[in-house]
Amino acid sequence: MAKKPGTNPKGEFAFFDVVYEDGSQRSNRRVPAELLGGLDKDEPARGYIIEQDREIAEKSGRAPLQIKSLQRVGAKPEKAMKVK
């Protein structure tokens, strides 16, 4: 059953837009906020999303796409993380 609007705790997840090497984009990928911050800032989001992509690829029978860049939703464009 659906929850009533406003019942989810705020700040539980951070959202990222992911751009892949083939030019495709996935918006609002959720990453637990507890993984972020500290000295690494948003860098742990990359590993978390790569792991999600591996699981999705395994279930679909396709190869995972390589991530070109990550950007936190609402962040300034120059703050986008380039992924190698």
C-alpha positions in Angstrom: 0.0 0.0 0.0 1.3 3.5 -0.8 2.4 5.8 1.9 0.9 9.1 2.6 2.9 12.0 1.2 5.4 13.5 3.7 5.7 10.3 5.8 9.3 9.5 4.6 12.1 10.9 6.7 13.9 13.7 4.8 17.6 13.3 4.1 17.5 9.5 4.1 18.7 9.2 0.5 20.7 11.4 -1.9 19.8 11.4 -5.5 22.2 11.3 -8.4 22.0 11.7 -12.2 24.2 9.2 -13.9 25.5 9.6 -17.5 26.9 6.5 -19.2 29.6 6.1 -21.8 27.0 5.3 -24.5 25.3 8.7 -23.8 22.3 7.3 -21.9 21.3 8.9 -18.7 19.5 7.6 -15.6 18.0 10.3 -13.3 17.4 10.2 -9.5 19.4 7.1 -8.6 19.1 6.7 -4.8 22.1 6.4 -2.6 21.8 6.1 1.2 22.9 9.4 2.7 24.8 7.6 5.5 27.4 6.5 2.8 28.1 10.1 1.8 30.0 13.0 3.5 33.3 13.0 5.4 36.5 13.2 3.5 35.2 11.3 0.5 32.1 13.5 0.1 30.1 12.0 -2.8 32.7 9.5 -4.0 31.2 6.4 -2.3 28.1 7.0 -4.4 30.0 5.8 -7.5 30.8 2.4 -5.9 27.2 2.0 -4.7 25.8 2.8 -8.1 28.3 0.5 -9.9 27.2 -2.3 -7.6 23.5 -1.6 -8.4 24.3 -1.6 -12.1 26.1 -5.0 -11.7 23.1 -6.5 -10.0 20.7 -5.1 -12.6 22.9 -6.4 -15.5 23.2 -9.8 -14.0 19.4 -10.1 -13.7 18.8 -8.8 -17.2 21.6 -10.8 -18.8 23.3 -7.8 -20.3 26.7 -6.3 -19.7 26.8 -3.3 -17.2 27.3 0.1 -18.8 30.4 2.1 -17.9 29.6 5.3 -16.0 30.9 8.5 -17.6 29.9 11.0 -14.8 27.8 11.3 -11.7 26.1 14.5 -10.5 24.1 14.9 -7.3 20.7 16.2 -8.1 20.6 19.9 -7.3 24.4 20.3 -7.4 26.0 22.9 -9.6 27.2 21.5 -13.0 30.9 22.1 -12.3 30.7 19.8 -9.3 29.9 16.7 -11.4 32.1 13.8 -10.6 34.0 12.4 -13.5 34.4 8.6 -13.3 37.4 6.8 -14.8 
